[in-house]
Amino acid sequence: MRRPGRKLAAVLVGMTLGAAGVVATAAPAQAAWASCPADYSCFYPQSGGGGTPWKPSTCGWHNLPFQVISVWNRGHGTIYWYNGSTYTGWSTPVGNQGSNGALSANRVNIAC
């Protein structure tokens, strides 16, 4: 004879483990963005602020060291995205965080 309580217990354990998995995957994303200090613009090679960020220490023109997938502008001026000397039409105001939308860009001008 089967016990209905065993099936319910298995479902509850599965739900608990599933919820724990969601929590475990959310924490590293927050940790990734945390690598960007105040007063800097941080450029990342992976989505969600993942990977080792590039943090230019000055305003002005910069060649990007890799294809930027995500950015957090905690600096003092808007970031303008360029492909060579051609403006891509994308900019990242101070405070914006996320995908830059300008994946073809290879230069930026940080206007402070």
PASEBA-1860 file (N, C-alpha, C; in nm, 3 decimals):
! residues 112
1> MRRPGRKL> 0.083/-0.118/0.000/0.000/0.000/0.000/0.088/0.125/0.000 ~ 0.054/0.219/-0.086/0.133/0.342/-0.097/0.087/0.444/0.004 ~ 0.182/0.525/0.044/0.150/0.635/0.136/0.149/0.765/0.058 ~ 0.038/0.836/0.057/0.031/0.961/-0.017/0.125/1.067/0.038 ~ 0.162/1.059/0.163/0.251/1.158/0.224/0.390/1.158/0.162 ~ 0.436/1.043/0.115/0.570/1.036/0.056/0.579/1.116/-0.073 ~ 0.476/1.108/-0.154/0.476/1.183/-0.279/0.476/1.334/-0.251 ~ 0.395/1.375/-0.157/0.389/1.515/-0.119/0.523/1.563/-0.065
9> AAVLVGMT> 0.588/1.482/0.015/0.719/1.518/0.069/0.822/1.534/-0.043 ~ 0.817/1.446/-0.141/0.911/1.455/-0.253/0.888/1.583/-0.333 ~ 0.764/1.620/-0.353/0.731/1.744/-0.424/0.781/1.865/-0.346 ~ 0.760/1.866/-0.216/0.806/1.978/-0.133/0.957/1.991/-0.133 ~ 1.027/1.878/-0.127/1.174/1.881/-0.132/1.219/1.937/-0.267 ~ 1.156/1.893/-0.374/1.190/1.944/-0.507/1.166/2.093/-0.520 ~ 1.055/2.140/-0.465/1.026/2.283/-0.471/1.127/2.363/-0.389 ~ 1.166/2.311/-0.275/1.264/2.379/-0.190/1.399/2.387/-0.260
17> LGAAGVVA> 1.442/2.277/-0.322/1.570/2.277/-0.393/1.563/2.370/-0.514 ~ 1.450/2.373/-0.582/1.434/2.464/-0.695/1.443/2.608/-0.653 ~ 1.380/2.644/-0.543/1.387/2.782/-0.493/1.528/2.817/-0.450 ~ 1.597/2.723/-0.391/1.735/2.749/-0.349/1.823/2.774/-0.471 ~ 1.796/2.704/-0.581/1.872/2.726/-0.703/1.852/2.865/-0.759 ~ 1.732/2.917/-0.752/1.703/3.052/-0.799/1.779/3.154/-0.716 ~ 1.779/3.137/-0.587/1.851/3.229/-0.497/2.001/3.221/-0.525 ~ 2.053/3.103/-0.545/2.197/3.085/-0.566/2.242/3.150/-0.695
25> TAAPAQAA> 2.158/3.150/-0.799/2.200/3.210/-0.925/2.182/3.361/-0.926 ~ 2.098/3.416/-0.841/2.077/3.560/-0.839/2.191/3.633/-0.770 ~ 2.251/3.576/-0.671/2.356/3.642/-0.595/2.480/3.675/-0.677 ~ 2.533/3.586/-0.763/2.653/3.621/-0.838/2.633/3.741/-0.931 ~ 2.514/3.759/-0.986/2.490/3.873/-1.073/2.507/4.003/-0.997 ~ 2.455/4.011/-0.876/2.473/4.131/-0.794/2.619/4.151/-0.761 ~ 2.691/4.043/-0.733/2.833/4.054/-0.701/2.911/4.108/-0.820 ~ 2.872/4.071/-0.942/2.942/4.118/-1.061/2.930/4.270/-1.073
33> WASCPADY> 2.810/4.324/-1.062/2.793/4.468/-1.072/2.867/4.541/-0.959 ~ 2.881/4.478/-0.844/2.945/4.541/-0.729/3.093/4.572/-0.754 ~ 3.152/4.516/-0.860/3.293/4.542/-0.889/3.316/4.681/-0.949 ~ 3.209/4.758/-0.967/3.222/4.892/-1.023/3.220/4.996/-0.911 ~ 3.334/5.060/-0.884/3.338/5.159/-0.776/3.267/5.289/-0.815 ~ 3.226/5.363/-0.716/3.164/5.494/-0.739/3.263/5.583/-0.815 ~ 3.211/5.672/-0.897/3.288/5.769/-0.975/3.360/5.708/-1.096 ~ 3.327/5.586/-1.134/3.387/5.521/-1.251/3.278/5.478/-1.348
41> SCFYPQSG> 3.316/5.468/-1.474/3.235/5.402/-1.576/3.298/5.266/-1.596 ~ 3.218/5.160/-1.583/3.271/5.023/-1.590/3.213/4.951/-1.711 ~ 3.300/4.891/-1.788/3.265/4.821/-1.911/3.297/4.673/-1.891 ~ 3.201/4.586/-1.927/3.213/4.442/-1.899/3.206/4.359/-2.026 ~ 3.281/4.248/-2.031/3.277/4.160/-2.148/3.161/4.061/-2.147 ~ 3.083/4.058/-2.039/2.971/3.964/-2.028/2.845/4.039/-1.984 ~ 2.731/3.978/-2.006/2.605/4.040/-1.966/2.595/4.046/-1.813 ~ 2.514/4.137/-1.765/2.490/4.149/-1.621/2.611/4.189/-1.540
49> GGGTPWKP> 2.706/4.258/-1.601/2.825/4.300/-1.527/2.922/4.186/-1.501 ~ 2.919/4.085/-1.585/3.007/3.969/-1.566/3.143/3.987/-1.629 ~ 3.239/3.916/-1.577/3.376/3.923/-1.627/3.453/4.034/-1.557 ~ 3.578/4.047/-1.595/3.664/4.150/-1.536/3.635/4.283/-1.603 ~ 3.593/4.384/-1.527/3.558/4.512/-1.590/3.681/4.593/-1.630 ~ 3.662/4.674/-1.733/3.760/4.775/-1.770/3.706/4.906/-1.715 ~ 3.790/4.979/-1.641/3.748/5.102/-1.574/3.845/5.214/-1.610 ~ 3.817/5.289/-1.718/3.907/5.399/-1.753/3.909/5.503/-1.642
57> STCGWHNL> 4.025/5.557/-1.615/4.040/5.649/-1.503/4.024/5.796/-1.542 ~ 4.004/5.823/-1.672/3.991/5.961/-1.717/3.872/5.977/-1.811 ~ 3.829/6.099/-1.828/3.727/6.132/-1.928/3.795/6.138/-2.065 ~ 3.716/6.154/-2.169/3.771/6.168/-2.303/3.758/6.042/-2.385 ~ 3.839/6.035/-2.492/3.836/5.925/-2.588/3.913/5.804/-2.538 ~ 3.854/5.687/-2.562/3.919/5.561/-2.525/3.887/5.455/-2.629 ~ 3.987/5.375/-2.666/3.964/5.256/-2.746/3.921/5.145/-2.651 ~ 3.818/5.071/-2.687/3.769/4.964/-2.602/3.862/4.843/-2.611
65> PFQVISVW> 3.898/4.782/-2.497/3.991/4.669/-2.499/3.925/4.536/-2.537 ~ 3.791/4.534/-2.545/3.717/4.413/-2.581/3.577/4.455/-2.626 ~ 3.501/4.360/-2.679/3.362/4.390/-2.716/3.281/4.403/-2.588 ~ 3.229/4.521/-2.565/3.155/4.550/-2.442/3.013/4.494/-2.456 ~ 2.974/4.412/-2.358/2.840/4.354/-2.356/2.750/4.428/-2.257 ~ 2.807/4.471/-2.144/2.728/4.546/-2.047/2.812/4.659/-1.989 ~ 2.742/4.758/-1.936/2.809/4.878/-1.885/2.732/4.933/-1.766 ~ 2.805/4.993/-1.675/2.743/5.069/-1.566/2.816/5.202/-1.559
73> NRGHGTIY> 2.745/5.309/-1.585/2.806/5.442/-1.583/2.785/5.504/-1.446 ~ 2.885/5.488/-1.360/2.883/5.551/-1.228/2.977/5.672/-1.226 ~ 3.017/5.715/-1.345/3.112/5.825/-1.358/3.045/5.961/-1.350 ~ 3.108/6.059/-1.417/3.062/6.197/-1.408/3.013/6.255/-1.539 ~ 3.001/6.172/-1.642/2.954/6.224/-1.770/2.895/6.114/-1.857 ~ 2.822/6.156/-1.959/2.759/6.063/-2.052/2.867/5.993/-2.136 ~ 2.844/5.865/-2.164/2.932/5.787/-2.251/2.870/5.788/-2.390 ~ 2.948/5.827/-2.491/2.905/5.824/-2.630/2.983/5.714/-2.702
81> WYNGSTYT> 2.911/5.629/-2.776/2.967/5.509/-2.839/2.999/5.535/-2.986 ~ 3.118/5.493/-3.029/3.164/5.516/-3.166/3.219/5.387/-3.227 ~ 3.205/5.380/-3.359/3.273/5.277/-3.437/3.373/5.353/-3.522 ~ 3.499/5.351/-3.481/3.599/5.438/-3.543/3.566/5.581/-3.507 ~ 3.547/5.664/-3.609/3.510/5.804/-3.583/3.361/5.829/-3.606 ~ 3.284/5.723/-3.631/3.141/5.736/-3.658/3.060/5.712/-3.532 ~ 2.978/5.810/-3.496/2.891/5.798/-3.378/2.784/5.693/-3.407 ~ 2.765/5.597/-3.315/2.669/5.489/-3.335/2.524/5.533/-3.307
89> GWSTPVGN> 2.508/5.647/-3.243/2.374/5.691/-3.204/2.337/5.647/-3.063 ~ 2.427/5.574/-2.997/2.401/5.525/-2.861/2.478/5.608/-2.760 ~ 2.413/5.635/-2.647/2.480/5.702/-2.536/2.432/5.639/-2.406 ~ 2.515/5.651/-2.304/2.483/5.595/-2.173/2.497/5.705/-2.069 ~ 2.385/5.762/-2.024/2.392/5.869/-1.924/2.441/5.815/-1.788 ~ 2.485/5.906/-1.704/2.529/5.871/-1.569/2.414/5.799/-1.498 ~ 2.447/5.691/-1.431/2.349/5.614/-1.355/2.291/5.496/-1.430 ~ 2.306/5.491/-1.562/2.251/5.379/-1.639/2.337/5.254/-1.623
97> QGSNGALS> 2.267/5.140/-1.621/2.331/5.010/-1.603/2.260/4.911/-1.692 ~ 2.335/4.828/-1.763/2.274/4.723/-1.844/2.349/4.703/-1.973 ~ 2.279/4.646/-2.073/2.340/4.623/-2.203/2.357/4.757/-2.272 ~ 2.472/4.776/-2.335/2.497/4.907/-2.396/2.426/4.925/-2.528 ~ 2.385/4.817/-2.594/2.313/4.829/-2.720/2.400/4.868/-2.837 ~ 2.527/4.892/-2.816/2.618/4.936/-2.922/2.730/4.833/-2.940 ~ 2.693/4.710/-2.968/2.792/4.602/-2.971/2.897/4.618/-3.080 ~ 2.870/4.700/-3.181/2.970/4.719/-3.286/3.070/4.829/-3.250
105> ANRVNIAC> 3.050/4.896/-3.138/3.139/5.007/-3.099/3.277/4.956/-3.062 ~ 3.379/5.035/-3.102/3.515/5.002/-3.061/3.585/5.121/-2.992 ~ 3.511/5.232/-2.977/3.563/5.350/-2.907/3.450/5.414/-2.828 ~ 3.488/5.485/-2.724/3.392/5.565/-2.648/3.451/5.702/-2.621 ~ 3.361/5.797/-2.603/3.400/5.930/-2.557/3.321/5.954/-2.429 ~ 3.391/5.963/-2.318/3.327/5.990/-2.189/3.333/6.141/-2.170 ~ 3.218/6.204/-2.180/3.209/6.350/-2.173/3.185/6.393/-2.029 ~ 3.286/6.446/-1.964/3.274/6.491/-1.825/3.273/6.642/-1.818
END
